[in-house]
């Protein structure tokens, strides 16, 4: 008797496609169409995250700029790319990764809206409490 395989749903997946541990030079020189897609890319230097960035249109153009022209030239050797399905979450994912990994190539850390900071809300509640007499 054959058993049916469970079908995995594609609904609500944050990461739609990904490439990991690709050498920079090989990817940039490879023939083919432009890799379009919005997502997050991570540049690595000796297997450690060096820079985390956001790609809104062409991944190849972003990587070419980092490989040939800007201040990251010669400072990274491999990269990973994660295509994000819901485009409204891209900036939040990038900010989260920047705050967690704090890569040396990024000048600015990710930012979140101040009103969602639980630490500030906690301080407000503790200030309003009256001291208990012991």
ABEGO torsion letter per residue (X at the ends): XBBBBBBBBABGBABABBBBGBBAAAAAABBEBBBBEBEBBBBBBGGBBABBBBBABBAAAAAAAAAAABAABGABABBBBBBBABAAAAAAAAAAAAAAAGBAABABBBBBBAAABAAAAAAAAAAABBBBBX
